[in-house]
């Protein structure tokens, strides 16, 4: 099939938008809590609403993709995101926000199901690995930029700098003392523009490969009888819980325990977390060509736990870097856990992939638990739960027994060739 690089560019931008909308919550946490006078448990409802949509929508989206096709699914997904963002921007109330986050999350979950097979077809199978890595880099870049955008709007709206681009307009649109709502006006605009672009673009016919199909109901029943399916589902659940547990709560932690401005230094910490995760992912790709993935997962997990421990106990300047640095070491966990999982079953890979994707709901459940523990004790005690989820991932690096190990090359062979 003829390659369509314009469509590849569009897909890369979709990856950017997904990340841009998804990973802003950590920067917003403190402002939202102030605006709605939230307990930590109530604050935990926000990522819960967003990520539970992934858990609910991942498998159904696969069925709908096969029935309706890529273009209709993408337009519907962006309409979901547009509706969720606009309704909240027009009516910024807590209950509306929770529903809005679920709606946006549902749209993002559907997009995740659509774009990987579409990328394979539009860029060509031989280029799929390269474009997949590029997509992850763009995903990380968007996660880095998103909190910076938040800082720009909040500091300038609160500072009355109405002559700066978009600030005057946003000042008239957002309620007083709720400058952070401006980001949802931006999200609504981006989502509706993406609807228009996708509508105008011609899409190729995508024949899903076996590992991209959702599979039959029987395949799910068969998989659930395999204990490793459950164990790897919990691995994804633990990873996303850890990732969001750090990124969502770090800014509020830094404010409570170190009096760090959440709109500037706190947002920067969240931004650097995602930026360092992207850099770590590049290093992880190189390491996994040289070494087996299990010891890499083991050592990166241990170092992530060390960073979190330092972040929770050290002084201000060290904590400001320890939390973001944990993102560097979290970077290899998701691809390694998913690949180990898929390499541990002999068939029904499409169905298994859908089950693994529902593990993203860990980003929902873990935040509620951290919030509840924080209300009973303190946020520092609540964030200790991250060691439970990271501990599970560490255990996986010992008990995983994939049918196929990742292919590696030796340094000696590389030097001999040169």
N, C-alpha and C positions, 0 to 999 in steps of 0.2 A: 504493500500500500504506500502511496506517495506521502512523504513526510510533510507536515504542515507546521512550520516553525512559528507562524503567527499565532496559531492555537497554543503552541508550547509557551509562548510569551504570556498569553492570556491565562493559562493554567498557573504559571509562576505567580502572576498577580493575584490569582485566587488563593494560592498558598499564603501570600502576603496578607491578604484581607482576613483570612481565617485566623492567622496568628495575631493580627492587629486588634481584632475584636475579642479574641479569647483571653489574651494574657495581660489585660489592663486591670483586672480586678485587684491584684496585689497593691497597685499604686492607689487605687480608689478606697481601699479598706477603711483607713482612718477617717477620711472626709465623709464617707457614707455613714459610718457609725456616729459621727457628730451630728450630721443632718437629721438622722432619724432616731437619735438617742438609743442605740442598739446595745444589748448585752452581747457578750462574745458568742453565745449560742446563736442569737439572731443574726449576727454578722456571718456566722458559719452557714446560714441558710442561703446566702448569696451564691457562693461557689457551688453549694449543693444544688440549687435550682439550675445552674448552668450545666454542670457536669452530669447530673442525673439524666439530662436530655440525651447525652451521648449514650448512656447505658440503655435507655429506652428505645432510641431511634436507630442505632447502628444496624441491627439485623433487619428490621422492617424496611429501612432505606435500601438495603440490598435487593429485597423483593420488588420494591417499587422501581428501582433502577432497571431491572430486567423487564418490567411491564411498560414503563413510560419512556425510557431512554434518557440519555445524558442531558440534553438541552432542556427538556421540561423540568427535570429534577433540579438543575442548577437555577433556573428561573424561580421555581417554587422556593428553593432554599434561600435565595437572596430576598425574595418577597417576605419570607418569614422573618429574616433578620431586619429588614426595613421596617416591617410592622412593629416588631418588638422594640426597636430603638425609637421609632417615632412616637409610639403611644406613651412610652415613658418620658421622652423629652417634653411632650405636651402636658403630661400629668405626673410630675415627679413625686410619687408617693411610694412608701415602702412596699405595700402589697402589689402595686403595679410593677415595681422594679423586679420583684421575685418572678412574677409571670413573664415579664419582659425578658429576663435572663434565660428562662426556660425556652422561650420562643426563639431567641437568638441562638441558644445552644443547639436546639433541634435543627435549625438551618445549617449550622456549622457541621453537625454530625452527618447530615445528608451530603454536604459538599465533600467531606472526607471520603465517603464511599464512592463518589462519582469520579473524582479527579485522578486517582492513580491509574485505573484502566485507560482513561482518556489520554493521560500523559504517555503511556506505553504505545498507544496507537499513533498519536499525532507526532511523537518524536522518533518513533521507530524502536523496535525491540532491542536492537544492538546498542542504542544510545540510552536505554531506559535507566540503567544503573547510574550513568553520569547525570542525567536530568533529575533523578531522585535525590542525589546528593545536593545538586544545585537548589532543588526545592527546599531541602532542609536548611540550607544556608539562608535562603530568602525568608523562610519561616522564622529563623532566629533573628534576622535583621529586623523584621517587623516587630518582634517581641521587644527588641531593644528600643525601637523608635517610639512605640506606643506610649510608654510612660513619659518619654520626653515631650510628646505632644500634650499629654495631660498637664505636665509642669508648665508648658508654654501658656495654655489657656487659663489655668487656675491662677498662676502668679500675675498674669497681665490683667485678667478680669478683676481679681481682688485688688490689684494695684491701681485700677482706674485708667489703664493705658489704652484708651479707646481709639487712638490714632493708629495703632498697630493693626496689621492685616487680620481681618475677621473678628477682632476683639470687640469693636464697636457694635457689630451685628450681634455677637453672642451675648453681650451685656444686656441687650434688649430682649433676648429670647429666654435667658435662664433666670430663675428666681434669685432674689437677693440671698447671699450667704450659701448659695448652692452652685457655685461656679463650675464644679465638676460635672454637672449635667451637660455642659457644652460638648463633652466628648460623644454623647449619644446623638446629638444633632449631626456631628461629623459622621458617626457610624451610619445613621439613616441616609445621609447623602451618598456615602460610598456604596451602600447596599443597593439603592435605587439606580445609581449609575451603572453598577455591575449588571443589574437586570436588563437594562437597555443594551449594553454591550453584548451580553450573551444572546439576547434576542436577535441581534443583527448579524452575529457570526454564524457561518455555516459549519456544522459539525460532521465529522466523518462517522461512518457506521462502525461501531465497536463490537467485536466478537469477544465476549468475556472468556478468559482462560479458566481452566478448572479451579485454580486456586483463587479466582476472583468471584466465582459464583457462590451465592449464599447456600445452595444445597437444599435438600429435601428435609422435611420434618424428621424422617427416619434417621438421617445422618446425624442430626443433633442428639437424638435419643441414644444413638450408638456411641457418640463421642462422650456424652456425660457419664457413661459407664466406665470410662478410662480415667483413673485417678489423676494422671498427669495433665489431662485437660483442665481439671479443677485447679490443680496446683499452679499451672501457668496462668490461668485466669486470675488467680490471686496474686501472681507475680506482677501482671499489668496493673491490677487494682492497687497493689502496694507501691508500685513506681509512681503512678499518677498522684496517689495520695501524698507521697513524699515530695514530689515536685511542686504540687500546689500548696502543700503544707508549709513549705519554706517560702515560696514566692508570694503567697497570699498574706502570711502573717508577719513577714520580716519587717515591713515598714512600720506597722503598729508596734511591734516589739521594740524597734529602735527608738520610737517616740516615747514609749512608756518607761523604758529602762535607761535610755541615754539622752532623752530630750532632743532627739534629732527631728528636724523639720520634715514631716512626711511629704510635703509638696515639692521639696527640692532634693535634699540628700536622701530621704527615704525612697522617693521615686527613682533617683539615680541608682540606688542599691538594687531595686527590682530590675531596672534596665540592664545593669551590669550582670546580674544573675543570668538573664537570657542571652546576653552577648557572650559571656564566658562559656555558657552551655554550647553555643554554636562553635566556638573555637575548640572546645573539648571534643566535640563531635568530629572535627577534622582530624585531630590527633587519634581519636578512637578508630577511625577508618584505616589509618596507617598501621596502628598497632594490631588490628585484627587481621591484617595481611601477613603479619610476622609471628603472631602468637595465637594460641587457642583462646577462644572467647571467654571461657569460664574463669581462668585466672585474671584476665583483664577485668571482668565484672567484679571479681572478689576484691581486688586491690582498689579499684575505683570506688566501690561501695564503702570500704574501710576508710578511705581518705575523705569521702563525702561525710561520713559520720564524724570524723575528726573535725572537719570544718564546721559542722552544725554545733558540735560540743563547744568549740572555741567561740562561735558566734553567740551562744547562750550564756557564756561565762566570762568572756574577756571584756576589756575596756572599750570605749566608744570607737576609736579609730580602728582597732583590730576587728571588732564586730562588723563594722561597715564594710570590711573586705572579706571576712570569713564567710558570711552568709552568701554573698554573690559567688565566692570561689567554690562553694558547694555545687553550684550549677555546672561548673567545669567538669566535676567528677560524676555528676548525674547523667552527663551527656550520652554515655554509652549504654545506659541501663535499658532504655526502651527497645532499641534495635536488637540488643543481645537477648533480652528476655523473649521478645517476639520470635526471633530466629531460632532460638533454642526450643521454643514451644512448637513451632511449625515443623522443625526437624525431629521432633519426638513422636510424631504420629505418622503412620504410613499412608493414610488416605483422608478424604473429606477436608482438605486444607482450606477450601473456601468457607465451609461452615465453621471450622475451627477459628479462622481469622475473624469471623463475625463474633464468635464467643469472646475472643481475646479483646476485640474492640469494646465490648460492653464493659470490660474491666476499667475503662476510663471513668466509670462511675466512682472509682476510688477517690477521684478528685472531689466528689460530692460528700461521700460518707465520712472520710477522714477529717474534713474541715468541720463538720458538725461535731465530731468527737472532740477535736481540739478545742472548739468553742465551748462545749459543755464542760470539759475538764477545767478550762480557764475560768469559767464562772464559779466553779466549786473551789478551786485553789488559786491559780494565777496563770497568766499567759505563758510564763516561763515553764511552769509545770505542764501546761497543756501541750506545748511544743515538744516536750519530751516524748510524746507519742510518735513523733517522726522516727525515733530510734526503733520502734516496733516494726514499722513498715520497711525501713532500711535493713533491719535485722532479718526480715523475711527474704529480701532480695539477696542478702549475703548468704543465707542458707541455701538458696537456689543454686549459687555458684558451686556448692559442694555436692548436692544430690542430683543435679541435672545429668541425664544420660541420653543425649540425643542419638538418634539412629545414624545421623551424618554430622560430622564436625565441620566447622568452617575451614575452608581451604586456606592454607598458609604457604608462604615462600620463605626459604632460609636466606639469611644475610649472606652466607658463604656463596650460595648459588648466584645471588645478585652480583657479587663482586667478581665471580668467575666469568660471568657474561660480559662484564666490563673490562 
